[in-house]
Amino acid sequence: MPIVTVETDEPVSLDVLTCEGPVRHSEGGVSLLFEAGCRPSADDMARLFEGGGTTARISHRPRQDEGWLELLSSGLTFDMSGLKPGAGSPVPTPQHVYGFEQSMPRFQALEAVEIAPGRHIAAGRAMLPVVRTLAGLAAGLALQAPVVAVVWHSAGTAMAPAYFARIVMNWLGGGAFPALGLAALVPAPDGSVASQGLAAFTGQEFQLEAAQGEARAETIKLAIRVADFLVRHGAMTRPEPIEGGNGLFAEPSQVGNLVWIWRQG
């Protein structure tokens, strides 16, 4: 599997690992991965929530052997499944990996706990308040529990826990959308860059036109700016320039859910 090192302004090096096959899990969910035998139980999670460090709480707790909990965060409910002593959730196979400074974990040797919007809000899982709350909940748990990696399902991305928590908290605090994590940016041989997983936020993916002689890192930086603009803007319905995009112009395709990003001038 080829590994492409992407240089950005981020203080943590970002490795992008491209694998075959999609992540076949709840499109609106996130998986917390643990070393074998370290997956928590409902009792473990109850102690964690009682100890503070996260604003979520348990809103429904079935029998321990059922292996799941209902969590309440910001008035929204989420199901946490795969808890001990029940079977773990299926371990996703990531397509892209970000934020691991040392060696990457062997993902299929890990065990997974999954968090996804509860049945009461499942129909609105793509709504930005739901996604932001889910991301914030997972970020808090990634720092409080012995998590080895976090997989964001809709983008097929796996991240180091500290990296995931940092980019999410920065976004929730008003910073740029974390396009290298909650989405993926995929370089093509012709120099263009396409998003993967952005449709979970905007309903559309984009492809940024290549520029002759431009370094890949510079194209990625532009793509990050485009992703942030599109998440703030929402779905594109007509061609228009990208604010602060240095001559970039967005044009929604008449077929499918793609936005073409052209360079003007």
PENOR-V603655 format. One record per residue. N is the residue number from 1. RES is the residue in one small letter. PSI is psi in whole degrees, 0 to 359 (NA if undefined). BURIAL is # if it has 9 or more other ideal C-beta (glycine too) atoms within 8 Angstrom, else .. Layout:
# PENOR-V603655
n: <N;N>
res: <RES;RES>
psi: <PSI;PSI>
burial: <BURIAL;BURIAL>
This chain:
# PENOR-V603655
n: <1;2;3;4;5;6;7;8;9;10;11;12;13;14;15;16;17;18;19;20;21;22;23;24;25;26;27;28;29;30;31;32;33;34;35;36;37;38;39;40;41;42;43;44;45;46;47;48;49;50;51;52;53;54;55;56;57;58;59;60;61;62;63;64;65;66;67;68;69;70;71;72;73;74;75;76;77;78;79;80;81;82;83;84;85;86;87;88;89;90;91;92;93;94;95;96;97;98;99;100;101;102;103;104;105;106;107;108;109;110;111;112;113;114;115;116;117;118;119;120;121;122;123;124;125;126;127;128;129;130;131;132;133;134;135;136;137;138;139;140;141;142;143;144;145;146;147;148;149;150;151;152;153;154;155;156;157;158;159;160;161;162;163;164;165;166;167;168;169;170;171;172;173;174;175;176;177;178;179;180;181;182;183;184;185;186;187;188;189;190;191;192;193;194;195;196;197;198;199;200;201;202;203;204;205;206;207;208;209;210;211;212;213;214;215;216;217;218;219;220;221;222;223;224;225;226;227;228;229;230;231;232;233;234;235;236;237;238;239;240;241;242;243;244;245;246;247;248;249;250;251;252;253;254;255;256;257;258;259;260;261;262;263;264;265>
res: <m;p;i;v;t;v;e;t;d;e;p;v;s;l;d;v;l;t;c;e;g;p;v;r;h;s;e;g;g;v;s;l;l;f;e;a;g;c;r;p;s;a;d;d;m;a;r;l;f;e;g;g;g;t;t;a;r;i;s;h;r;p;r;q;d;e;g;w;l;e;l;l;s;s;g;l;t;f;d;m;s;g;l;k;p;g;a;g;s;p;v;p;t;p;q;h;v;y;g;f;e;q;s;m;p;r;f;q;a;l;e;a;v;e;i;a;p;g;r;h;i;a;a;g;r;a;m;l;p;v;v;r;t;l;a;g;l;a;a;g;l;a;l;q;a;p;v;v;a;v;v;w;h;s;a;g;t;a;m;a;p;a;y;f;a;r;i;v;m;n;w;l;g;g;g;a;f;p;a;l;g;l;a;a;l;v;p;a;p;d;g;s;v;a;s;q;g;l;a;a;f;t;g;q;e;f;q;l;e;a;a;q;g;e;a;r;a;e;t;i;k;l;a;i;r;v;a;d;f;l;v;r;h;g;a;m;t;r;p;e;p;i;e;g;g;n;g;l;f;a;e;p;s;q;v;g;n;l;v;w;i;w;r;q;g>
psi: <125;142;128;122;125;120;125;188;355;141;345;134;144;119;132;115;120;123;167;141;144;165;117;71;181;120;333;21;180;143;134;124;138;156;151;130;351;3;135;162;173;322;318;316;322;318;322;313;323;333;357;190;351;147;353;162;164;123;342;132;101;188;146;321;353;339;27;162;154;128;146;124;125;36;5;146;142;143;129;117;165;15;151;150;7;177;145;158;155;139;120;151;109;151;338;142;133;143;5;113;328;206;148;148;158;99;319;352;358;172;147;143;131;141;129;156;138;168;334;335;9;324;337;24;338;354;138;318;324;314;318;319;317;315;317;320;312;324;318;317;327;332;334;329;162;60;138;325;157;130;122;112;314;337;348;33;144;139;151;142;315;321;312;312;319;314;326;313;324;317;313;337;6;3;186;152;133;82;340;72;292;351;180;152;120;111;143;160;332;1;349;165;132;146;156;123;354;335;337;340;327;347;0;149;167;159;122;125;143;158;129;129;358;133;146;321;323;321;319;318;317;319;323;318;320;315;316;316;314;323;320;323;319;185;137;130;349;158;139;156;154;121;126;19;10;52;10;143;129;133;112;137;148;349;130;196;37;141;123;133;110;160;131;150;NA>
burial: <.;.;.;#;.;#;.;#;.;.;.;#;.;#;#;#;#;#;.;.;.;.;#;.;#;.;.;#;#;#;#;#;#;#;.;.;.;.;#;#;#;#;.;#;#;#;.;#;#;.;.;.;.;#;.;#;.;#;.;.;.;.;.;.;.;.;#;#;#;#;#;#;#;.;.;#;#;#;#;#;#;#;#;#;.;#;.;#;#;.;#;#;#;#;#;#;#;#;#;#;.;.;.;.;#;.;#;.;.;#;#;#;#;#;#;#;#;#;.;.;#;#;.;.;#;#;.;.;.;#;#;#;#;#;#;#;#;#;#;#;#;#;#;.;#;.;#;#;#;#;#;#;#;#;#;#;#;#;#;#;#;#;#;#;#;#;#;#;#;#;#;#;.;.;.;#;#;#;#;#;#;#;#;#;#;#;#;#;.;.;#;#;#;#;#;#;#;#;#;#;#;#;.;#;#;#;#;#;#;#;.;.;.;#;.;#;#;.;#;#;#;#;#;#;#;#;#;#;#;#;#;.;.;.;.;#;.;.;.;.;#;#;.;.;#;.;.;#;#;#;#;#;#;.;.;.;.;#;#;#;#;#;#;.;.>
